[in-house]
Amino acid sequence: MSDYTYQEPILSLRDISMQFGGEVILRDISLDVLNVVRPGVQQGQVVGFYGRSGIGKSVLCRIIAGLLPPTTGTVQVANPQRPVVPGDVGFVQQRYPLFNHRTLLDNLLVAAGRKHAPAEAKARAEDFLTRFDLAQHRRKYPAMLSGGQRQRAAIAQQLLCSEHLIILDEPFSGLDIAMIDEVKKIIMEVTTLDELNTVVIVSHDLATTTALSDTLWLLGPERDAAGQCVPGATISKQHQYNLAEMGLAWQHGIQARPEFVQLIEHLKDEIRKT
Ligand SMILES: Nc1ncnc2c1ncn2[C@@H]1O[C@H](COP(=O)(O)OP(=O)(O)OP(=O)(O)O)[C@@H](O)[C@H]1O
């Protein structure tokens, strides 16, 4: 057991299912992300989200972000909890959508302006430019930024206009090793900005993502008693991993630990089975 304590929910999914034209994509998904309090540390948390290609990860992310109404079930966010509405949850997709005709500073001002009065929005946008090491690029347009700079800008933009939850879709794909380290640093930076900040990482890069995560979700089909796959994917209780309680929350050198290596092998096996 860790000495973490678990407080109010930051995100709750209840009985989520999704069908498109009668095809069941998701079913029976219920889970809570609780505010985790760690002794002596003010830190948010990271959730790693896995599943085979085409299983329904993007669909679930759009439901969590309030962008797609589920066929059944509810998504609740914030404290006190309330049904999610678009804009509550930041969603950084692989293309890092920014307004191309606006400078970096303007992009962040537009985002901050959705939640704050102009003076406060300006102060927040300036603060994020500094925190994300983008201040010297403030007058550049997105096309003039490097891939990593654009990604940092997209994360800053989503953080400025959302509540504490942010979903990153494949943040490591197509990046070189130095850039992956940079993105890892940003994710840790985001979680240390605020105790309630929660970053959900959708990724096929199991080792990098698991090393950063406090919780893992594995989305896949389940089999019935006769061994037949039940239509639709779910995140069963056994596929909601609490890494802190397993002694595998983020720490330096974690990827070299035998328990970590074993966990990655186990995850691969579980994903292969689905
Ligand atoms: N609007 C839609 N109408 C019909 N089917 C859809 C719609 N959106 C998604 N689907 C289907 O839902 C399934 C899950 O798609 P989704 O994009 O969520 O997969 P994924 O797990 O994110 O895959 P990948 O890892 O390849 O990105 C797919 O079979 C897809 O065709």
Ligand as a Chemical Component Dictionary entry (heavy atoms), coordinates in Angstrom:
data_LIG
# 
_chem_comp.id                   LIG 
_chem_comp.type                 NON-POLYMER 
_chem_comp.pdbx_formal_charge   0 
_chem_comp.three_letter_code    LIG 
# 
loop_
_chem_comp_atom.comp_id 
_chem_comp_atom.atom_id 
_chem_comp_atom.alt_atom_id 
_chem_comp_atom.type_symbol 
_chem_comp_atom.charge 
_chem_comp_atom.model_Cartn_x 
_chem_comp_atom.model_Cartn_y 
_chem_comp_atom.model_Cartn_z 
_chem_comp_atom.pdbx_ordinal 
LIG N1  N1  N 0 -19.039 8.642 -36.452 1  
LIG C1  C1  C 0 -18.868 7.320 -36.571 2  
LIG N2  N2  N 0 -19.758 6.562 -37.234 3  
LIG C2  C2  C 0 -19.605 5.229 -37.342 4  
LIG N3  N3  N 0 -18.564 4.551 -36.828 5  
LIG C3  C3  C 0 -17.638 5.255 -36.167 6  
LIG C4  C4  C 0 -17.729 6.674 -36.005 7  
LIG N4  N4  N 0 -16.645 7.091 -35.283 8  
LIG C5  C5  C 0 -15.922 5.995 -35.019 9  
LIG N5  N5  N 0 -16.508 4.891 -35.537 10 
LIG C6  C6  C 0 -16.013 3.504 -35.434 11 
LIG O1  O1  O 0 -15.708 3.239 -34.081 12 
LIG C7  C7  C 0 -14.595 2.338 -33.994 13 
LIG C8  C8  C 0 -13.563 2.920 -33.034 14 
LIG O2  O2  O 0 -12.882 4.018 -33.622 15 
LIG P1  P1  P 0 -11.796 4.879 -32.860 16 
LIG O3  O3  O 0 -11.378 5.964 -33.771 17 
LIG O4  O4  O 0 -12.342 5.290 -31.534 18 
LIG O5  O5  O 0 -10.609 3.827 -32.641 19 
LIG P2  P2  P 0 -9.202  4.019 -31.879 20 
LIG O6  O6  O 0 -9.160  3.012 -30.795 21 
LIG O7  O7  O 0 -9.050  5.449 -31.498 22 
LIG O8  O8  O 0 -8.190  3.596 -33.041 23 
LIG P3  P3  P 0 -6.679  4.113 -33.393 24 
LIG O9  O9  O 0 -5.779  3.615 -32.302 25 
LIG O10 O10 O 0 -6.434  3.407 -34.698 26 
LIG O11 O11 O 0 -6.738  5.614 -33.510 27 
LIG C9  C9  C 0 -14.072 2.165 -35.409 28 
LIG O12 O12 O 0 -14.549 0.928 -35.902 29 
LIG C10 C10 C 0 -14.713 3.298 -36.187 30 
LIG O13 O13 O 0 -14.954 2.943 -37.514 31 
# 
loop_
_chem_comp_bond.comp_id 
_chem_comp_bond.atom_id_1 
_chem_comp_bond.atom_id_2 
_chem_comp_bond.value_order 
_chem_comp_bond.pdbx_ordinal 
LIG N1  C1  SING 1  
LIG C1  N2  SING 2  
LIG C1  C4  DOUB 3  
LIG N2  C2  DOUB 4  
LIG C2  N3  SING 5  
LIG N3  C3  DOUB 6  
LIG C3  C4  SING 7  
LIG C3  N5  SING 8  
LIG C4  N4  SING 9  
LIG N4  C5  DOUB 10 
LIG C5  N5  SING 11 
LIG N5  C6  SING 12 
LIG C6  O1  SING 13 
LIG C6  C10 SING 14 
LIG O1  C7  SING 15 
LIG C7  C8  SING 16 
LIG C7  C9  SING 17 
LIG C8  O2  SING 18 
LIG O2  P1  SING 19 
LIG P1  O3  DOUB 20 
LIG P1  O4  SING 21 
LIG P1  O5  SING 22 
LIG O5  P2  SING 23 
LIG P2  O6  DOUB 24 
LIG P2  O7  SING 25 
LIG P2  O8  SING 26 
LIG O8  P3  SING 27 
LIG P3  O9  DOUB 28 
LIG P3  O10 SING 29 
LIG P3  O11 SING 30 
LIG C9  O12 SING 31 
LIG C9  C10 SING 32 
LIG C10 O13 SING 33 
# 
